[in-house]
């Protein structure tokens, strides 16, 4: 047996002994490998979220007077209405709206109220160019005739030849279709998700025929590529505390309003032989009306050196993932949007001691994730909520993995998550403030591998800790609260976060709950026409933690980036 294999066998035995002892003398965290992989997966998730992010476009209807069709004005003369005929009607909900009119005695003011309320309802539903008229008629027979004038699209065109994509990918509605403002809002969100199209807009102009309108797209004028370079101190000391990263985003490379995003990160001391991290990701997405198809891949690796019995032992690992999915908007109105997403993925994890692979930590799984989300605006306040279900499929996985201490684990992991958030901008004495609150929870219905544990105690969850030691278990939740004061385009903020983990593996932890506080400043400073500097500097303190969980006081988190 080679010396490397011998050292690996001895260290594995030592690790098993340490785990057994941990049940008696709890340790705050599991081994370094899963923690590094969880951190790298979080960074990959953020890169994917940034690539698929879209701005909000909600066009509110014009203020209207509330009118009840159940109690029309009492007037003389009036005519009892026994039936309503809608000529050229294409809106199946209009008859239900008009049902309260039947049986009432309607005069001139009542007719005006009916016409006004129907047209208000059309606008509220997004049909801003459709109208309903009341033609001249004799109401003595008890039948009210209404004329529906549907507003349709006559053409979709660009305001200039300087367009970067085929508009029908973002706006499926075309000539002959009903014009709906919600379709335009959705299309504008799709176009503006591209960084260079943040100022794009749609105009509605009269078409060739009465009741028809042309949709004119005014594209943005910024460049079609954007790059960023950044550095921070949020890495793990064992693999490189100081990290640097870069990204490149290309707008509409295939002329389909698609997006290509490439990113990479590394520890700043790339020449170090004893430690280091590397990660790479690529994501591409293309819209199809209310849906977006996306595909992505990421790969990461880490390396650290630990003391051995004779010689130092190199502990290293690598992970990769490919995913394919579709997201879409199921419903939207003037103040809210409901969406869903489904994706399939394949994940591979491997860990090594020197050049010897630790077989029990190998994982090559296939799974899926389904989620739903909802955003609702109440005035300036934005409310968000979401649920998700993630499951691995052992019948389609090459190496489902092994859960230590559970010989019955069959490779199927089932995890459900939920989240909710609130964002509230407000003013006090002309000063702008922003309050945000974010809550997230995870529950594992089965035993899961350490790389799928819920973690608290870093910049992404409970702040106030340096992130070198965290608490991780199968289940958990956190609640982050922050108040920011906007000053000259920058934000001075303070926050208090709390989180808790639990589950079978939590028995080996020193504790289950963390509470932390943070104060800081962040912002973005333009530097010339084509560049800007963004930064985030914060100081955090633990308010409540297990006695053995060490952290810096204060925990200083710093990040600076340059945008091109």
N, C-alpha and C positions, 0 to 999 in steps of 0.2 A: 504494500500500500504506500503511495507517495506521501511525502510530508504534508502536502497541501490537503490531501484527503483526510489524513490523520488529524490535522488541526481542525478541519471542518467537523469531523466526527466528534472530537472532544468538545468543541464549542457548542455543537448541537446538543450534546448531552448536558453541558453546563447550562444551556438555555432552558432545557426541559426542567432541570433541577431548580433554576431560578423561578420558573413559572410556578412550580409546585410550592416553593417557599413564598411566592407572592400571595398565595391564598391565605397564608398565615400573617405575613408581614406585607401589607399591600404596597404596591408601587403606583405612582401617579399616572404612568403611561405604559403602553405596550412598547414593543421594540421599535427602533427607528425606521425600519423599512416601510411599514404601513403608514406611518405618519408622513414620511416624505411623499409617498404615493398619493395620500389624501390631499396634501397640499398641491401637488402637481396636477391632480385631477380637478381641483377647484380652480386653478389658473386656466386649465384647458376649457372648463365650463364657462368661465368668464369670457374667454376669447370667442367661444361659439356664441354666447349671448350677445356680445358686442356686434358680431357679424350679422346676427339675425334681428337686432333691435330696430325698432321703427318709432318715429315720433307720433305724437297724437295730433289728429286733425278732426275736430268736431265742429261742424258749422251749425250754430244754434239757430232755430227759427226766429223770425222777427217777433217781437212781443205782440200778442193778440189779446183781444178782449174775450174773457170766458163767457160763453153763452150756453145755456142749458136748453136742449131741444125738448126736454120733458115738460117745460113750463114756458111756452111761448107767450108773448104779450097778449093780454085781453083787450080786444078792440072791436069796433063796429064801423063798417060791416066786416063780416068774416064768413068763411066757407068751411063746413065740416069736411075734413080730408079722410077718405076711406081707402085710398090706395095711392102708391107712388110709382111712377114709371121713370127709369133712368135710361135715357137714350145714349147709345154708343158707349155704354159703361164697360170699362176694363178693370175696375177695382172691385174685387169681390166682397170687400168689407164695407162698401158704401151702403148697401141695403140695411145692414145691421145698425149702422150709425143713424139711419133715418127712421127706424122703427118707432121711436117715441112720438113722431109727428102724427102717425095714424090715430084717428079718433079725436084730434084737436081741431078747434075752429081757428082757421088761419086767415089773417088779414094782411095788409100791406107791410106793417112792421114785422109780422111773423115771417113773411116771405123773405124780407131782407135778412132777418136773423138766420133763417135756414141756409140761404146762399152764403152768408159770411162764415157760418160754422163749418159748412162742408169745405170751403176753400181753405179755411184755417187747418182743418184736419188733413187735407192734401199736403199742405206745407209741412205740417208736423211729421208726416210720413216720408218726407223728402221729395215729394213730387212738386217742385217749386215752379215748374212751367205748365202744369196742368190746371185746368179751371172747370168749374161747374156754373152754368148759367140757367136762369129761369126764363124761358121764352114766353112771349105773350100767349095767353090761353084763357079758356073759360073754366073756372073752377066749380061751376054750379053742379057738375056731374059728380064732384067729390074725388076727382083724380088729379094729382099734381104731377106734371111732366117736368123733368129736369134734363138739361142737355150737358153731357160730359164732353169736354174738349181735352183729350189726352195730349200732354206735351211730350214730343218724341225727339230723338236725336236725328239730325239730317246728315251730319258728318263729324268725324273726329280728325283734327288736323293740328299741325305744329305752327306756332306763330312765326317760325323762321326755319331755315334749312339747318340750323345748328342744333340738331337733336341727337341724342346719344342712344336711342332705343326705339323699338317698335311699341307704340303706345298701347296697342291691343293686349300686350302682356300684362299691363297694369290695369287697364280698363277693358273688361270683356264686353261691356255694352257698346253697341255700334249703331250704325244707321238703321232706323226703323224701330229701335227699342225705346221704351219709356225712359225719360230722363229723370234720374233720381239723385238727389244731392248726396245720399249715403254712398252711392257708387263712386261719385267724384271724390268724396272724403277718403274712401278706401284706396282709390288709385293714387291720390296725392300722398297718403302715408307711404305707399309702396315706392313712389318715385323719390320722396324726400328721405327715405332711409339711406339712400346713397349720399355720402358726405358732400359731394360736389353739386347735389341737387337740392340743397336745403332751402333754397329760395324759389323753387319751381312753383307754378300756380296754374290754375285752370280759369279760363274765362268762358262765360256762356253768352253767345251772340245770336241775334236772329238768323234763322235759316232761310232757305229759298221759299218755303211754303208757310202758310199760317199754321201756328202750333208747333213748328219745328225750330230747333236750335242747333247751332254748331258748337262743338266743344273744342276750344282752342287751348293747346298746351303751351305754356311759356316756360321753357327749360331754364334751369339754373345756369349761372355763368362761371362757376368756379372750376378749377382743374379736375380731371377725372381720376387722379390718384392722390392718395394721402399717406404719409409715413409718420411714424412716431419712434422716438428713442427715449428710453427712460431707465432710471436706476432707483433702487430702494434698498432698505436694510431689513426686509421681512423674511429672509431665508432662515434656515436652520443652521446653527453654528457648526454642527457636525458635517454638513455638506456645503456650506458656504452662505454666510449670513448676508453678504452684500450681493445683490442680484442686478443684472441688467437685461433689458429686453428691447425688442424692436418689432414693428409691425408695418405691413404695407397693405393698403386697401385700394382695389381697382374698381372703378364704377363701370358697369355695363361692358365687360370685355367681349361678350358675344352679341352686343347690340340688342339685348333682351331685357334691359333693366335688371340684369343679374349683378351679382357682386362676388368678387374674389378677395378673400382676406388671408394673409399669410403672416405668421408671427413666430418668434423664436426668443428664447430666454436662456440665460446662463449665469453662473456665479462670476463675479468680476475677476477673480483670480483664476483665469482659465489655465494657467500654467501649473497649478498645484497638482501634484501627483497623488496626494493622500485624500483629497476630497473634491467634490464638485457636483454640479447638476447641469443638465441640458434638457431642453424641451423644444419641440417644434410642433406647429399645427397649421393646417390649411382647411379653410371652409369656403364653400361655394353655395350660393342660393339663387334661385330664379323664381319670380312671381308668375302665377297663373290666375289672374283676377283676384278673388278673395283668398286664394291659397298661395303658399310658398313651399317649394320643394327645396330641400337642402341636403347636402352631403358634406362630410368632414372627416378628417383623420388627424390624429396627434400621436406623438411619440416622445417619451421622456426617459431619462436615465439618471442615476445618482451614484455616487461613490464616496465612501468614507473609510477611514482606517481606525481600527480599535486595537487595544493592547492585547496581545496573545501571551501564551505561556512562555514561548521562546522568542518568536518574531512577531512583528505587527501583522494583523490579519485584515485584509481588505474586504469590506462588506459592500456589495454593490447590487444594483437591480435595474431593471428596465421594464417599462410598460408601454403599451400601445393600444389604440382604439380606432375603429372606423365606425361611422354611423351614417344612416340614411333615414330621412324622415320627411314628413309633410306637416305643415301647420296651416291653420286657416281661421278665418273669422266666421263664426256661426250666426252671429246677430250683432247689429249695431243700430244705434239711433243717435239722436242729437247729443246725448250725454253719456252713453255707455257703449261698451264693446265686450263681447263674449267670444273667446277663442278656444281652440283645441289643438293638440299636437300629438303625433304618434311617430315614434322612431324605433328602429331596430339597431342593435349595436353588437360588436364583437370586441371583447377586451382580453388582452394577454398580459400577464404579470409573471416576471421571473426574478429570482433573487439568488445571489451567489456569495459564497465565502471563498476568497481568492478566486480561482478559476473553476471551483466546484459548485454546481448548481444545487440549491436546497430543494429537493424534489417535492417535499410536502408543501412548499410555498408556491409551486407553479400553478398557474391558473390560465385557462383558455376557454372563455365562456361566450355564449351567444344569448342575448336577451332582448327585451323590448321595454319601452316606457310609454305610457299614455298619460296625458295631462289635460286639464282644463283650466282656464283663467278668465277672470272678469275684472274689468276696470269701470268705475262709475264716478262721474264728477257731480258733486253737489256744490254749485257755485265754483269757487276756486279750489275746493278741497278734492283731492283725488283719493279714491278708495280702491284698493286692489285685493284680490283673493285668488287662491289657486289650490288645486289638489293634483296629486300625481300618484301613479302606481308603476313600480319598476319590478321586473321579474326576470330571472335567468331561466334558461331552458336547458336542462341537463341532457335531454335526448339529442340536442343539436350542438352540444358543447364537447370539445375534444378533451379538456381537463377541467371538470367542474370545480375542483379545489377541495381542500380538507379543512374542517373546522376543528381546532384543537380542543380535546375534551368531549367531543361529540362524535363517536364512531358511527352513529346512525345518519349523519348528514349525507343526503343524496345528491347535493349539488344544486337544488332548487332554492333560491333565495327570493323572498317576497318582501318588498319594502313599500310602505305608503308614506307619503309626505303631504304636508299642507303648509300654506303660508298666507299671511295677510299683512297689509301695510296701509299707512295713512300718510299723506303729504298735505300740509296746510300752510300756504303762504299768507302772511298777514302784515299789517302795518300798525305801528304805534308811533304817533307823533312824527309822521313822514318817514320813519325808519322801517326798512324792510326786514322781516324775520321769516324764518321757515322752520316749521316743526315737522319732524318725521318720526314715525314709529313703525318698526318692522318685527314681525313675529314669524317663527318657522318651527316646525315640529317634524320628527321622524319616528316611525314605529316599524320595527322589523317583525313581520309575522312569523318568520322562521329564523333559525340561526344564520348568521351572515359572517363573511370573512372580515378580518380587521380593516381591510382597505375600504369597506362599506360602512364603517362605524360613523356615528354622528359625533362631531368634534366641537368642543368649545374651548375658548381661551386664546384666540388669535384675532387678527384684524378683520376677519370675515364674519365672526360670530360675536363673542363677548370680548370687547376691548378692555384695555387696562392691564393687559398682560403682554409679555414680550414674545409669546408664541413658541418659546423653546420647549416648554413642557405644557401639555394640554391634557384635558380629560376627554376620553373617547369610549363610547359603548354603543350597543345596538340601537338603543332608543335615546331620544333627547329632544330638547327644545331650547330656544333662546328668544329673548325679547330685547330689542335695541331701541333706544329713545334718544333723540338728538334735537337740540335747538340751535339754529344758526342765525347769525346776524350778518346781513349783507352790507358791506362797506366798500364803496368804490369798485364794485365788481368782484370783490373777494368775500370770503365767508369766514367769520370767526365762530367756532362752534364748540359746544360742550355736550356730553352725553353720558348716560348711565345705562349699562347693559346688565342683564342677568340671564343665566342659562343653567340647565341641569341635564345630566345624562343618567340613564339607568338601563337595566337589562342584566342578563346573566353575567357578562364580563365585568360589570360595575362592582361586583363583590371584591375584585382584586385592586380597586382604586383606593387612594387615600381619602377621597371624598367624591361627592357627586355634583356639587353646586359651586358656581362662580358668580361673583358680582364685581363689576369693574366700572371705573369712571374714566373719562377722557376729555381733554380740552385740546383744541388745535386750530389751525388756520389752513385754508386751502383756496385755490383760485386758479385763474388762467390769465396770463398777461400777454397780449399781442406783441409781437416783435417784428415789425415790418408787415408788408402786405401778405406774405405767404408763410409766415411762421408764427408760432406762439409757444410760450413756456407755461406748463402747468405744474403745480406742486401741491403737496399735502404734508404738513408737519404737525405731529400730535404728541402729547405727553399723557400717559395713562398710569393709573394707580389701581391696585386691587382693593376692593372694599370688603370682600369676603372670599376666602379660599381655604382649602385644606392646609394644615400646618406644614406638610412636607413638600408642597408645590412651590418651587423657587421661581422667582421672577424679578426682573430689575425694577427699581423704584426711583424715578419714574421709568416706565417703559416708553422709550422714544421710538416713534415710527416716522420715517422720512421717505418721501418719494418725490422725484423731480423728473420731468419729461419735456421733450421738445417735439412740437408738431410741425410738420412741413406740408 
